[in-house]
Amino acid sequence: MDDHPRTARIRAGSLVLRPWLPDDLAVLLDAYRDPAIQAGSRAPVNDEEAAARWLRGQEEGRASGLRHGFAVVDPALGDGPVGNVVLVRPAPGSGSAEVGYWTAAHARGRGIAPQALGALTDWAFTAFAGDGLVRLDLLHQVDNGASCRVAEKAGYGFAELLPAHPPWPREGHRHTRRAP
């Protein structure tokens, strides 16, 4: 495992979490055709230009130290990404950050999301322990029962009900996990 936040590659069982690459554009576009991914996204990816912008955003976020997005690769399903996990920090030295994820439709139901989210969480608490990170939050719309299950499997307990807030039209859940 490479723990440096800018170059991190994380192993989680058979999964590999690695930085997103420009060559992942087609996989990203295909994943965002899924209505479930679109519904949970704050930044829709509808075409090649939007996908290229999304990929640049991952690189820029990593360079700034405020966003660490990882392509989730399961060698049993091929060489390309089958999901995404991300850590978003509001500012350096912040005690809390937000995590998110998605899994491509063809890879769901295999335990990939909780395994990848758990690995990201462990990495984040190690990589940013010296910078004061002590809490991670996972947010999702209230009608997304699958995200509740992923959160619980990855050790994120239900913390509170959130009011609807753009871009999400429904109330939401906040799940939280604290540093060990």
Disulfide bonds with the S-S distance in Angstrom:
none
